[in-house]
């Protein structure tokens, strides 16, 4: 999905205004639900599960495309980060530098901005973050980390139906997209995206409906609370 700069500006303004209102006390947030991070194989239904969770719990939804475009645009990323007050900004800078140092990550500009954007979202709270390595950025104590998977054959059929393409083309898309995601996580976080140690819950949607997956995640989160 390609997102225009104009639509990103609109999206960001919506949340910047919301966060400013919350700080001003105009809107009261519930804090019971942690940040939920969703990692997913292409065609497994992970993005849909993320939206369903956001709708069910009344959470903000930030997908990979939006977050990456924000991180690539210095003006937009600054606008997001500066929704924090001065004390929070200092804390964010220290936390981001410490994270990059402890994990021995390559501190290029994109990664620094990506970490700060996800850190800012987490400090405002009440959000579902899809992709972007959020589960490897945020502390396990403040988020619930989910991985959605499904066999390649099942995912291929789903992609073919969703995009009206041949099975061969669907499989090519599934494999290529997963390869890009694996490479991204390996490059920026020195991690294996499929390693279950990085998640609190791994769900296979081959025989579990997306609604059942959402119910399972919801029950696990409520038990944790």
PAVO-381616 format. One record per atom (N, C-alpha, C): residue in three letters; x, y, z. Coordinates in steps of 0.1 Angstrom, whole numbers, padded with zeros to 4 digits, always signed. Atoms other than C-alpha are relative to their C-alpha. Layout:
<zatis>
ALAXYZ...
</zatis>
This chain:
<zatis>
UNK+0008-0012+0000UNK+0000+0000+0000UNK+0009+0012+0000UNK-0007-0012+0001UNK+0014+0034-0010UNK-0009+0011+0007UNK+0007-0011-0007UNK+0005+0063+0012UNK+0005+0013-0004UNK-0004-0013+0004UNK+0006+0098+0000UNK+0005+0009+0012UNK-0004-0009-0011UNK+0024+0125+0020UNK-0011+0008+0006UNK+0012-0008-0005UNK-0008+0145+0022UNK-0008-0008+0009UNK+0008+0009-0009UNK-0027+0115+0037UNK+0007-0002+0013UNK-0008+0002-0012UNK+0002+0110+0062UNK-0002+0012+0009UNK+0002-0012-0007UNK-0001+0146+0072UNK-0013+0001+0007UNK+0013+0001-0006UNK-0038+0142+0078UNK+0000-0009+0012UNK+0000+0011-0011UNK-0033+0110+0098UNK+0008+0005+0012UNK-0008-0005-0011UNK-0005+0126+0119UNK-0007+0011+0007UNK+0006-0011-0007UNK-0024+0158+0126UNK-0012-0005+0009UNK+0011+0006-0008UNK-0054+0137+0138UNK+0005-0005+0014UNK-0006+0005-0012UNK-0032+0120+0164UNK+0007+0010+0008UNK-0007-0011-0007UNK-0011+0150+0173UNK-0011+0008+0008UNK+0010-0008-0007UNK-0043+0169+0181UNK-0006-0008+0012UNK+0005+0009-0011UNK-0057+0139+0201UNK+0009+0000+0012UNK-0010+0001-0011UNK-0025+0136+0221UNK+0001+0013+0008UNK+0000-0013-0007UNK-0025+0173+0229UNK-0012+0002+0008UNK+0012+0000-0008UNK-0061+0171+0240UNK+0001-0008+0012UNK-0001+0009-0012UNK-0053+0142+0263UNK+0009+0006+0010UNK-0009-0006-0009UNK-0024+0161+0278UNK-0007+0012+0007UNK+0007-0012-0006UNK-0047+0191+0284UNK-0012-0005+0009UNK+0011+0005-0009UNK-0072+0168+0302UNK-0013+0000-0006UNK+0013-0001+0007UNK-0099+0171+0276UNK-0006-0014-0002UNK+0004+0014+0002UNK-0100+0133+0271UNK+0008-0009+0010UNK-0007+0009-0010UNK-0093+0107+0297UNK+0002-0013-0006UNK-0004+0013+0005UNK-0075+0076+0287UNK-0001-0011+0010UNK-0001+0011-0008UNK-0079+0042+0301UNK+0014-0006-0002UNK-0014+0005+0001UNK-0045+0026+0309UNK+0001-0015+0002UNK+0000+0015-0003UNK-0055-0011+0314UNK+0007-0008-0011UNK-0005+0008+0012UNK-0046-0023+0279UNK+0014+0005-0004UNK-0014-0004+0005UNK-0009-0023+0270UNK+0000+0002-0015UNK-0002-0001+0015UNK+0005-0015+0236UNK+0000-0015-0005UNK+0000+0013+0007UNK-0002-0045+0213UNK+0008+0001-0013UNK-0008+0001+0012UNK+0024-0053+0187UNK-0004-0012-0008UNK+0004+0011+0009UNK+0015-0074+0157UNK+0011-0002-0011UNK-0009+0005+0010UNK+0041-0093+0136UNK-0008-0010-0008UNK+0008+0010+0008UNK+0026-0113+0107UNK+0006-0004-0013UNK-0004+0005+0013UNK+0033-0134+0077UNK-0010+0005-0010UNK+0009-0005+0010UNK+0018-0120+0045UNK-0011-0010-0004UNK+0011+0009+0003UNK-0016-0135+0039UNK-0006-0007+0012UNK+0005+0007-0012UNK-0021-0147+0075UNK-0011+0007+0006UNK+0011-0008-0006UNK-0046-0120+0083UNK+0004+0008+0012UNK-0005-0007-0011UNK-0024-0103+0108UNK-0004+0015+0001UNK+0004-0015+0000UNK-0032-0067+0097UNK-0015+0001+0003UNK+0014+0000-0003UNK-0069-0075+0099UNK-0002-0002+0015UNK+0001+0002-0015UNK-0065-0089+0134UNK+0004+0012+0007UNK-0004-0013-0007UNK-0047-0057+0144UNK-0011+0010+0000UNK+0011-0009+0001UNK-0076-0036+0131UNK-0012-0004+0009UNK+0011+0005-0009UNK-0101-0058+0149UNK+0003+0002+0015UNK-0004-0003-0014UNK-0082-0055+0182UNK-0002+0014+0003UNK+0001-0014-0002UNK-0080-0018+0178UNK-0015+0004+0002UNK+0015-0003-0001UNK-0118-0016+0172UNK-0006-0005+0013UNK+0006+0007-0012UNK-0126-0040+0201UNK+0004+0008+0013UNK-0004-0006-0012UNK-0105-0022+0227UNK+0000+0016-0001UNK+0000-0015+0001UNK-0108+0014+0213UNK+0014+0005+0000UNK-0014-0004+0001UNK-0071+0016+0205UNK+0003+0007-0013UNK-0005-0006+0012UNK-0052+0037+0180UNK+0007-0011-0008UNK-0006+0010+0009UNK-0039+0017+0150UNK+0010+0007-0009UNK-0011-0005+0008UNK-0005+0024+0135UNK+0006-0012-0008UNK-0005+0011+0008UNK+0005+0001+0106UNK+0014+0004-0005UNK-0014-0001+0004UNK+0039-0004+0091UNK+0003+0011-0010UNK-0001-0010+0011UNK+0034+0018+0060UNK+0000+0014+0006UNK+0001-0013-0006UNK+0024+0048+0081UNK+0012+0003+0008UNK-0012-0002-0009UNK+0052+0044+0107UNK+0013+0002-0008UNK-0012-0002+0008UNK+0079+0040+0080UNK+0000+0013-0007UNK+0000-0013+0008UNK+0067+0070+0060UNK+0002+0012+0010UNK-0003-0010-0010UNK+0067+0091+0092UNK+0015+0001+0003UNK-0014+0001-0004UNK+0102+0079+0101UNK+0009+0006-0011UNK-0008-0005+0011UNK+0114+0088+0066UNK-0001+0015-0003UNK+0003-0015+0002UNK+0100+0124+0067UNK+0004+0007+0013UNK-0004-0007-0012UNK+0120+0146+0091UNK-0010+0009+0006UNK+0010-0010-0005UNK+0093+0172+0094UNK-0011-0007+0007UNK+0011+0007-0006UNK+0065+0147+0101UNK+0005-0007+0013UNK-0004+0007-0012UNK+0086+0127+0126UNK+0003+0009+0011UNK-0002-0010-0011UNK+0096+0158+0145UNK-0013+0004+0006UNK+0013-0004-0005UNK+0059+0168+0147UNK-0005-0010+0009UNK+0005+0011-0009UNK+0051+0134+0162UNK+0007+0000+0013UNK-0009+0001-0012UNK+0080+0133+0186UNK-0003+0012+0010UNK+0001-0012-0009UNK+0074+0169+0199UNK-0014+0001+0006UNK+0012+0000-0008UNK+0040+0159+0212UNK+0003-0003+0015UNK-0004+0003-0014UNK+0059+0148+0243UNK+0005+0013+0006UNK-0006-0012-0007UNK+0069+0174+0269UNK+0015-0001+0001UNK-0015-0001+0000UNK+0105+0184+0276UNK+0006-0012+0008UNK-0005+0011-0008UNK+0110+0158+0303UNK-0001-0013-0007UNK+0002+0012+0008UNK+0095+0131+0282UNK+0010-0001-0012UNK-0009+0000+0012UNK+0117+0141+0252UNK+0014-0004+0005UNK-0014+0004-0005UNK+0149+0138+0273UNK+0000-0015+0003UNK+0001+0014-0003UNK+0137+0104+0286UNK+0000-0008-0013UNK+0001+0007+0013UNK+0129+0093+0250UNK+0014-0001-0006UNK-0014-0001+0006UNK+0164+0104+0238UNK+0009-0010+0007UNK-0008+0009-0008UNK+0181+0085+0266UNK-0003-0014-0003UNK+0005+0014+0002UNK+0160+0054+0261UNK+0004-0005-0014UNK-0003+0004+0014UNK+0165+0053+0223UNK+0015-0002-0001UNK-0015+0001+0000UNK+0203+0058+0227UNK+0004-0013+0007UNK-0003+0012-0008UNK+0204+0031+0254UNK-0004-0013-0008UNK+0004+0012+0007UNK+0184+0006+0233UNK+0009-0003-0012UNK-0008+0002+0012UNK+0205+0011+0202UNK+0014-0005+0005UNK-0013+0004-0005UNK+0237+0007+0223UNK-0001-0015+0005UNK+0001+0014-0006UNK+0225-0024+0243UNK-0001-0011-0010UNK+0002+0010+0010UNK+0214-0042+0212UNK+0010+0000-0011UNK-0011-0001+0010UNK+0244-0032+0192UNK-0006+0002-0014UNK+0006-0003+0013UNK+0222-0018+0164UNK+0007+0011-0008UNK-0006-0010+0008UNK+0234+0002+0135UNK-0008+0013+0001UNK+0008-0012-0003UNK+0225+0038+0145UNK-0002+0010-0012UNK+0003-0009+0011UNK+0215+0052+0111UNK-0012+0009+0003UNK+0011-0010-0003UNK+0190+0081+0109UNK-0013-0007+0000UNK+0013+0006+0001UNK+0161+0060+0098UNK-0003-0008+0013UNK+0002+0008-0012UNK+0165+0035+0127UNK-0002+0009+0012UNK+0002-0009-0011UNK+0169+0063+0152UNK-0014+0006+0000UNK+0013-0006+0001UNK+0137+0080+0140UNK-0011-0010+0002UNK+0010+0011-0001UNK+0118+0047+0138UNK-0001-0003+0015UNK+0001+0003-0014UNK+0127+0039+0174UNK-0007+0011+0008UNK+0006-0011-0007UNK+0117+0074+0186UNK-0015+0001-0003UNK+0014-0001+0003UNK+0084+0073+0167UNK-0008-0011+0008UNK+0006+0011-0007UNK+0075+0039+0182UNK+0000+0003+0015UNK-0001-0004-0014UNK+0087+0051+0216UNK-0010+0011+0004UNK+0010-0011-0002UNK+0065+0082+0213UNK-0014-0006+0001UNK+0013+0007+0000UNK+0034+0061+0204UNK-0002-0007+0013UNK+0001+0008-0012UNK+0041+0039+0234UNK-0002+0009+0012UNK+0001-0009-0012UNK+0044+0068+0258UNK-0014+0006+0000UNK+0014-0005+0000UNK+0010+0081+0247UNK-0010-0012+0003UNK+0007+0012-0004UNK-0003+0045+0251UNK-0012-0003-0009UNK+0012+0004+0006UNK-0034+0027+0240UNK+0000-0001-0016UNK-0002+0001+0015UNK-0023+0016+0205UNK+0003-0015-0004UNK-0004+0012+0007UNK-0019-0014+0182UNK+0010+0004-0011UNK-0010-0003+0010UNK+0013-0013+0162UNK+0003-0012-0008UNK-0002+0011+0009UNK+0016-0035+0132UNK+0013+0001-0008UNK-0012+0000+0007UNK+0050-0044+0119UNK+0011+0009+0006UNK-0010-0010-0004UNK+0081-0022+0121UNK+0010-0005+0011UNK-0009+0005-0010UNK+0099-0044+0146UNK-0004+0006+0014UNK+0004-0007-0012UNK+0079-0027+0174UNK+0002-0010+0012UNK-0002+0010-0011UNK+0081-0060+0195UNK+0014-0001+0004UNK-0015+0000-0003UNK+0119-0057+0194UNK+0005+0013+0005UNK-0004-0014-0005UNK+0119-0020+0203UNK-0005+0002+0014UNK+0006-0003-0013UNK+0095-0018+0232UNK+0003-0011+0011UNK-0002+0010-0011UNK+0101-0034+0266UNK-0012-0009+0001UNK+0011+0010-0001UNK+0081-0066+0271UNK-0010+0004+0011UNK+0009-0004-0011UNK+0066-0051+0303UNK-0011+0009-0004UNK+0010-0010+0004UNK+0047-0024+0284UNK-0008-0004-0012UNK+0007+0003+0012UNK+0035-0043+0254UNK-0004-0015+0000UNK+0003+0014+0002UNK+0018-0076+0244UNK+0003-0003-0014UNK-0006+0003+0013UNK+0036-0091+0215UNK-0006-0012-0007UNK+0007+0011+0007UNK+0017-0112+0189UNK+0006-0003-0013UNK-0005+0004+0013UNK+0029-0131+0159UNK-0011-0008-0007UNK+0010+0007+0007UNK+0003-0143+0133UNK+0006-0007-0012UNK-0006+0008+0011UNK+0013-0171+0110UNK-0010-0009-0006UNK+0009+0010+0007UNK-0002-0196+0086UNK+0009-0007-0011UNK-0007+0006+0011UNK+0011-0222+0061UNK+0000+0007-0013UNK-0001-0008+0012UNK+0023-0208+0028UNK-0012-0003-0009UNK+0011+0003+0010UNK-0004-0227+0008UNK-0013+0007+0004UNK+0012-0007-0005UNK-0031-0212+0030UNK+0001+0015-0003UNK-0002-0015+0003UNK-0017-0177+0027UNK+0000+0003-0014UNK+0000-0002+0014UNK-0012-0181-0010UNK-0015+0001-0005UNK+0014+0000+0004UNK-0049-0189-0015UNK-0007+0013+0005UNK+0006-0013-0005UNK-0059-0159+0007UNK+0004+0012-0008UNK-0005-0011+0008UNK-0037-0135-0013UNK-0006+0000-0014UNK+0006+0002+0014UNK-0050-0149-0046UNK-0015+0005+0000UNK+0014-0004-0001UNK-0086-0143-0034UNK-0001+0016+0002UNK+0000-0014-0004UNK-0079-0108-0019UNK+0004+0009-0011UNK-0005-0009+0010UNK-0060-0094-0049UNK-0004-0005-0014UNK+0004+0005+0013UNK-0076-0114-0077UNK+0012-0003-0009UNK-0012+0003+0008UNK-0043-0128-0089UNK+0001-0016+0000UNK-0001+0014+0001UNK-0032-0163-0099UNK+0007-0005+0013UNK-0006+0007-0011UNK-0020-0188-0073UNK+0015+0002-0001UNK-0014-0002+0002UNK+0015-0185-0088UNK+0005+0014+0004UNK-0003-0014-0003UNK+0015-0147-0085UNK-0001+0002+0015UNK+0002-0002-0014UNK+0001-0149-0050UNK+0011-0006+0008UNK-0012+0006-0007UNK+0029-0173-0039UNK+0012+0009-0001UNK-0012-0009+0002UNK+0055-0150-0054UNK-0001+0012+0009UNK+0001-0012-0009UNK+0041-0120-0035UNK+0002-0004+0015UNK-0001+0004-0014UNK+0039-0140-0002UNK+0015-0002+0003UNK-0014+0003-0002UNK+0075-0152-0005UNK+0008+0012+0000UNK-0008-0012+0001UNK+0089-0119-0016UNK-0002+0010+0012UNK+0003-0009-0011UNK+0071-0099+0011UNK+0006-0005+0013UNK-0006+0006-0012UNK+0082-0123+0038UNK+0015+0001+0000UNK-0015-0001+0001UNK+0118-0122+0026UNK+0004+0014+0003UNK-0004-0014-0004UNK+0118-0084+0028UNK-0002+0003+0015UNK+0002-0003-0014UNK+0104-0084+0063UNK+0011-0007+0008UNK-0011+0007-0007UNK+0129-0110+0074UNK+0013+0008-0001UNK-0012-0007+0002UNK+0157-0090+0059UNK+0000+0013+0008UNK+0002-0012-0007UNK+0144-0058+0075UNK+0004-0002+0015UNK-0003+0004-0014UNK+0144-0074+0110UNK+0014-0004+0003UNK-0013+0005-0002UNK+0177-0090+0105UNK+0010+0012-0001UNK-0009-0011+0002UNK+0194-0058+0092UNK-0001+0010+0012UNK+0001-0011-0010UNK+0180-0034+0118UNK+0001-0005+0015UNK+0001+0004-0014UNK+0176-0056+0149UNK+0009-0013+0002UNK-0008+0012-0002UNK+0200-0086+0143UNK-0008-0011+0006UNK+0009+0010-0006UNK+0171-0109+0150UNK-0007-0008-0011UNK+0008+0009+0009UNK+0151-0137+0134UNK-0015+0003+0003UNK+0014-0003-0001UNK+0115-0126+0128UNK-0008-0011+0005UNK+0009+0012-0003UNK+0102-0161+0132UNK+0003-0006+0014UNK-0004+0006-0013UNK+0119-0168+0166UNK-0011+0003+0010UNK+0011-0003-0010UNK+0090-0173+0191UNK+0004+0006+0013UNK-0004-0006-0012UNK+0111-0160+0219UNK-0003+0015+0000UNK+0003-0014+0001UNK+0103-0125+0206UNK-0015+0004+0002UNK+0015-0002-0001UNK+0065-0129+0212UNK-0006-0006+0012UNK+0007+0006-0011UNK+0041-0135+0240UNK-0010-0010-0005UNK+0010+0009+0006UNK+0017-0153+0217UNK+0001-0002-0015UNK-0001+0003+0015UNK+0020-0170+0183UNK-0013-0007-0004UNK+0013+0006+0004UNK-0013-0178+0165UNK+0001-0004-0014UNK+0001+0005+0013UNK-0017-0200+0135UNK-0015+0001-0005UNK+0014-0002+0004UNK-0048-0189+0115UNK-0004-0009-0011UNK+0004+0009+0010UNK-0049-0219+0092UNK-0014-0006+0003UNK+0013+0005-0004UNK-0078-0234+0112UNK-0007+0008+0010UNK+0006-0009-0010UNK-0085-0206+0136UNK-0004+0013-0007UNK+0006-0012+0007UNK-0108-0178+0123UNK+0007+0012+0006UNK-0006-0013-0005UNK-0096-0142+0126UNK-0007+0005+0013UNK+0007-0004-0012UNK-0124-0136+0151UNK+0004-0008+0012UNK-0005+0009-0011UNK-0112-0166+0172UNK+0014+0005+0004UNK-0013-0005-0004UNK-0077-0152+0170UNK-0001+0012+0008UNK+0002-0013-0008UNK-0089-0118+0183UNK-0004-0004+0014UNK+0005+0004-0013UNK-0108-0135+0211UNK+0011-0007+0008UNK-0011+0007-0007UNK-0077-0156+0220UNK+0010+0011+0005UNK-0009-0011-0004UNK-0055-0125+0221UNK-0006+0008+0011UNK+0007-0007-0010UNK-0081-0106+0241UNK+0000-0007+0014UNK+0000+0007-0013UNK-0084-0133+0267UNK+0014-0001+0006UNK-0014+0000-0005UNK-0046-0135+0270UNK+0004+0013+0006UNK-0003-0013-0005UNK-0043-0098+0275UNK-0007+0002+0013UNK+0008-0002-0012UNK-0071-0098+0301UNK+0006-0008+0012UNK-0006+0008-0010UNK-0054-0126+0320UNK+0013+0006+0005UNK-0013-0007-0004UNK-0021-0107+0320UNK-0003+0012+0008UNK+0003-0012-0008UNK-0038-0076+0333UNK-0004-0004+0014
</zatis>
